[in-house]
Amino acid sequence: QVQLVESGGGLVQPGGSLRLSCVASGFTFSVYDMSWVRQAPGKGPEWVSTSYANSGRTVTDLSVRGRFTISGDNSKNTITLEMNSLKPEDTARYYCARGSYQEVMSRRDYWGQGTQVTVSS
């Protein structure tokens, strides 16, 4: 079955950096678009970024553009989110998800369990 396991979250001061990783299994990783989604307490899910399998193109939400970078490694079945210049408003649980924006925001069937990111001084 599809498994997505995130790691790399933690507590970081404003302006700091974190690197989130997600290891995928149970499907052919290289043919699927992969996304990161986040959810802050009391709020709905927010799409962050997608890496497209066919083209290698990546897209990132305006709120994190220039600070967050998504990348994938097909040899390791891994999708990564590099996060720099972190702000308190980036505090959320971050989920790795299989699919593009429409797919991941319409259903949670292929989401991981998430990793918590807290930005605070």
Backbone hydrogen bonds in HBPLUS format (Angstrom, degrees):
<---DONOR---> <-ACCEPTOR-->    atom                        ^
c    i                          cat <-CA-CA->   ^        H-A-AA   ^      H-
h    n   atom  resd res      DA  || num        DHA   H-A  angle D-A-AA Bond
n    s   type  num  typ     dist DA aas  dist angle  dist       angle   num
A0003-GLN N   A0025-SER O   2.90 MM  22  5.18 158.0  1.95 148.9 146.3     1
A0025-SER N   A0003-GLN O   2.95 MM  22  5.18 143.8  2.08 150.1 152.8     2
A0005-VAL N   A0023-VAL O   3.06 MM  18  5.31 162.3  2.09 141.8 147.3     3
A0023-VAL N   A0005-VAL O   2.99 MM  18  5.31 158.3  2.04 141.1 140.7     4
A0007-SER N   A0021-SER O   2.84 MM  14  5.33 138.5  2.01 152.0 156.7     5
A0021-SER N   A0007-SER O   2.92 MM  14  5.33 163.5  1.94 145.4 150.0     6
A0010-GLY N   A0116-GLN O   2.89 MM 106  6.12 115.9  2.31 140.2 158.3     7
A0118-THR N   A0010-GLY O   2.93 MM 108  6.12 170.5  1.93 155.4 154.7     8
A0012-VAL N   A0118-THR O   2.87 MM 106  6.29 158.6  1.91 165.1 172.0     9
A0120-SER N   A0012-VAL O   2.94 MM 108  6.28 146.9  2.05 149.2 158.1    10
A0016-GLY N   A0013-GLN O   2.92 MM   3  5.49 152.2  2.00 144.8 146.8    11
A0015-GLY N   A0086-LEU O   2.71 MM  71  4.85 167.0  1.72 144.1 148.8    12
A0086-LEU N   A0016-GLY O   3.09 MM  70  5.47 174.0  2.09 151.9 152.6    13
A0018-LEU N   A0083-MET O   2.93 MM  65  5.23 151.6  2.01 143.8 152.5    14
A0083-MET N   A0018-LEU O   2.82 MM  65  5.23 163.4  1.85 178.6 174.4    15
A0020-LEU N   A0081-LEU O   2.92 MM  61  5.02 166.7  1.94 146.7 143.9    16
A0081-LEU N   A0020-LEU O   2.85 MM  61  5.02 157.9  1.90 139.3 144.5    17
A0022-CYS N   A0079-ILE O   2.85 MM  57  5.22 128.7  2.11 147.5 162.5    18
A0079-ILE N   A0022-CYS O   2.97 MM  57  5.22 153.6  2.04 143.5 151.6    19
A0024-ALA N   A0077-ASN O   2.84 MM  53  5.43 171.4  1.85 167.4 170.1    20
A0031-VAL N   A0028-THR O   3.26 MM   3  6.12 165.3  2.28 125.4 129.1    21
A0032-TYR N   A0029-PHE O   3.24 MM   3  5.76 171.2  2.24 121.1 123.8    22
A0099-GLY N   A0033-ASP O   2.71 MM  66  4.72 148.6  1.80 132.2 135.7    23
A0034-MET N   A0051-SER O   3.02 MM  17  5.36 160.1  2.06 150.5 156.0    24
A0051-SER N   A0034-MET O   2.76 MM  17  5.36 163.1  1.79 163.2 169.1    25
A0035-SER N   A0097-ALA O   2.86 MM  62  5.16 171.9  1.87 158.6 159.8    26
A0097-ALA N   A0035-SER O   2.89 MM  62  5.16 157.4  1.94 149.9 147.6    27
A0036-TRP N   A0049-SER O   2.84 MM  13  5.34 151.6  1.92 152.4 157.1    28
A0048-VAL N   A0036-TRP O   2.90 MM  12  5.43 155.9  1.96 153.9 149.6    29
A0049-SER N   A0036-TRP O   3.30 MM  13  5.34 158.5  2.35 136.2 139.4    30
A0037-VAL N   A0095-TYR O   2.85 MM  58  5.12 160.4  1.89 149.7 156.2    31
A0095-TYR N   A0037-VAL O   2.63 MM  58  5.12 178.6  1.63 171.5 171.6    32
A0038-ARG N   A0046-GLU O   2.85 MM   8  5.24 167.4  1.87 148.3 151.7    33
A0046-GLU N   A0038-ARG O   2.68 MM   8  5.24 153.9  1.74 160.4 169.1    34
A0039-GLN N   A0093-ARG O   2.89 MM  54  5.30 146.4  2.01 141.5 152.5    35
A0093-ARG N   A0039-GLN O   2.95 MM  54  5.30 172.6  1.96 135.1 135.1    36
A0043-LYS N   A0040-ALA O   3.03 MM   3  5.41 156.7  2.09 140.0 137.4    37
A0061-ASP N   A0048-VAL O   2.83 MM  13  5.30 169.1  1.84 156.5 156.3    38
A0050-THR N   A0059-VAL O   2.95 MM   9  5.45 155.6  2.01 151.7 158.1    39
A0059-VAL N   A0050-THR O   2.99 MM   9  5.45 155.4  2.05 151.4 158.9    40
A0052-TYR N   A0057-ARG O   2.84 MM   5  5.39 178.8  1.84 172.7 173.1    41
A0056-GLY N   A0052-TYR O   2.86 MM   4  5.20 141.0  2.01 138.1 148.9    42
A0064-VAL N   A0061-ASP O   3.10 MM   3  5.79 157.0  2.15 118.9 125.0    43
A0065-ARG N   A0061-ASP O   3.00 MM   4  5.95 119.4  2.38 145.7 161.8    44
A0067-ARG N   A0064-VAL O   2.93 MM   3  5.44 157.5  1.98 135.2 139.8    45
A0068-PHE N   A0064-VAL O   2.97 MM   4  5.64 153.2  2.04 163.2 163.9    46
A0084-ASN N   A0067-ARG O   2.98 MM  17  5.07 153.0  2.05 132.5 141.0    47
A0069-THR N   A0082-GLU O   2.85 MM  13  5.06 150.7  1.93 142.3 151.2    48
A0082-GLU N   A0069-THR O   2.83 MM  13  5.06 162.4  1.86 156.1 153.3    49
A0071-SER N   A0080-THR O   2.99 MM   9  5.26 150.4  2.08 144.5 148.2    50
A0080-THR N   A0071-SER O   2.74 MM   9  5.26 170.2  1.74 164.8 167.6    51
A0073-ASP N   A0078-THR O   2.82 MM   5  5.25 156.8  1.87 159.9 163.4    52
A0076-LYS N   A0073-ASP O   3.09 MM   3  5.51 146.2  2.21 108.3 117.7    53
A0077-ASN N   A0073-ASP O   2.94 MM   4  5.93 108.4  2.47 141.4 160.1    54
A0078-THR N   A0073-ASP O   3.19 MM   5  5.25 167.2  2.21 139.7 142.4    55
A0090-ASP N   A0087-LYS O   2.86 MM   3  5.39 163.2  1.88 119.6 125.0    56
A0091-THR N   A0088-PRO O   3.04 MM   3  5.63 164.8  2.06 117.6 121.7    57
A0092-ALA N   A0117-VAL O   2.99 MM  25  5.53 146.3  2.11 146.9 157.5    58
A0117-VAL N   A0092-ALA O   2.91 MM  25  5.53 164.8  1.93 159.4 164.6    59
A0094-TYR N   A0115-THR O   2.87 MM  21  5.30 173.7  1.88 147.7 145.5    60
A0115-THR N   A0094-TYR O   2.86 MM  21  5.30 145.0  1.98 138.3 149.2    61
A0112-GLY N   A0096-CYS O   2.88 MM  16  5.50 147.2  1.98 161.7 167.1    62
A0098-ARG N   A0110-TYR O   2.94 MM  12  5.53 158.5  1.98 156.8 163.9    63
A0104-VAL N   A0100-SER O   2.99 MM   4  6.14 173.2  2.00 169.7 170.8    64
A0105-MET N   A0101-TYR O   3.02 MM   4  5.98 152.4  2.09 153.1 160.0    65
